[in-house]
């Protein structure tokens, strides 16, 4: 199971008016994803990055049958729920909680917020989509109430098919998210400067 191993940076939760949960990809760690913060307009935010046990949130592809990724997937989703609850208890409302994830972390980010849709501050998902061999609409409920969600991806991407990205965008939009999608043709599995610029423009403004 994932332990509550959370690295922090930026302002403290007591000082900050906004919090950003940053979720690393497979094989990376909390410090890696916190290292991206300097590229985003988050100097006044409390930054929190959970770290996955053995540096992976779930063992198989996000397109595997969900039961194949258990119990790790449920543990990861539960950890994020605990983090959100803790941040709200510290006095920062959900409307000022933001999320950023890359690759496996982007998939986990999108899966979590869509299972708990409400008015969040914003979401930046760099190369990700909703999780499962097929999308199970029964998992998702709530109303994003205009939450801005940025998704950037390459096409083709070795891990995230563009079809799953488009299907995810459709569901998020149906749940009243304001989705901004950027597709970069032929781009490798990375975060591009264009994506950083757009995320700053629509999410971290």
N, C-alpha and C positions, 0 to 999 in steps of 0.2 A: 504494500500500500504506500501511497505517497504521504510523507511526513510533512508537517507544516513548517517547511524550511523556507523562510521568506527573507530575501535580501531587500534592503531599502536604500533609497538615495533621495536627493532633492529635499524639499521641506518635510518637517515632521507632520503627522496627521493633525496634531494640535494646532500647528501654525497655518497649514494649508487650507484653502477653500476648495481645492480640487484634488482628486486622487487618480493616478493612472496605474492600472494593473498591466504589467508587461510579461508576456508569456513566450518563453523561448521555444525553439524548434528541437527536433530530435538530434541528440548528440551534442547539444549546446548546454549552457547553464545560465543561471540567473544573472551572473556578472556580464555574460555576453550580451544579453538583451538590454540590460541597464546601460551598457556602453553605447547603445544607439540613441539614448535620450538626448545627447548633445545636438543631434540633427533636427530635433523637434522643438516646437515652441512650448516647452513644458517646465521652464525654469521655476515657476511658482507652484508647481504641483508636488504633492507627495508621490513618490514613485515606489511601487512595490512589485517585486518579481519573485514568484514562487519558483522553487527548483524541483524538478522531477526526480524521483528515485531512479538511479542509473541513467539519468539524463534523457529519459524518454517517457512521454506521457502515457502511451499505450504501445504494445509490442508490434502490431501489424499495421498495414496501410489503413488510412482512414476510410477506404472503400471496402474493407473486410466486413464480414457480418459482425454486428456490434458485440455479440456474445464471445467472439474470438478475441476481442480486445478487453474483455472483463477478466478480473475485477478492476483493472487499472483505469479504464475510462470512467467508470462511475466514481472511483476514488478521486480522479482529477477534477471532475465536475463538482464533486462535493467540497473539495478544497477551495475552488473558486467561490462557491456559495458561502462558505465560512468566511473567506476574505471580504466579500461584499458586506456580509452581515457585520463583521468587525469594523469596517470602515464607516458604515452607517451609525453604529454605536458610538463611534468617536465624533459624530456630529456632522459628517459630510453626507448629504443626501444622495440618493441614487442618481439624480439629475446632474450631479457633479462628479460622478464616477465614470472614468474612461477606460478603454481596453485597447491594447495593442498586442498583436501576435504575428509571428512569422512561421510559415510552413506548418508543421504539426501544431505549433502554438496558435497559428491563425485558424486552423480547423477547430481546435478546442475552444478558442474564443468565440467563433461564430456559433458553435453548438451550444455553448453555455448561455450566451445572451438570447438566443432564439428560444431556448427552453424557459427562460425567465424574462420574456419580453416586457419592457416597461420603458419609461423615459429615462435613458441613460445620457451621460454627457456626450458620448460618441465612441465609435469603434473604428479602429484601423486594422484591417486584416490583410497582411501581405502574403499572397499565394495560399489560399485556403478555401474550403467549402464545407457545407454541412456533412456530418459524419454518418457513414453506414453504406452497406452494399446497395441499398436503395434508401431514399429519403422517407422516413416514417413521420408523417404529419401529426400523428397522435402525440409525439414527443413535445410538440411546440404549442405554446399558448401565451396569451397576453397581447399587448398592444405597444409597439415601440413609440407611438405618439410623436412621430417626427424625428426620432433619434437619427443623427447623421451616421451613416456607415460607409466607410471607404473600403473597397476591395481592389487590390491591384494584383495582376497575374501575368505570366508569360503564356504564349500559345505557339507551339505546344509546350507544356510543362511536363517534366518526367514523372512528377508525383501527383499533380492535380489536373485532371482533365477539364478542358474549358466547358464541357457540357455540364459538369457538376457545379461549376462557378455560376453559370447562367441559371440553372435550376435553383440554386441558393438565393441568388439575387431576386428571382421571382417570388419566392416565399417571404423573404425579408420585406419586399415591397408590399406584398399582400397584407403583411402585419404592420403596415404603416411606418416602416423605416424609410428614411430618405437616403437612397443608396447611390453612391458614386462609384462607378466601375471604370477601371483603366486596364485595357488589354494590350500588352506589348508583344507584337509578333516576333517570334524567333529569339526571345530573350531567355537567357539561362535562369536557373533557379536562384534568384537573388532579389534584393530590394534596389530599385533604380532611383536616381535622383528625382525623376519626374514624379514618382510615387510619393517620395518624401515631401516634395513641394505641394502636391495636391492634398495630402493628409494634413499638412499645416494649414492649407487654405480652408478646408471644409470641416476639419475636426478640431485642431488645436489652435483656434483663433482667438 
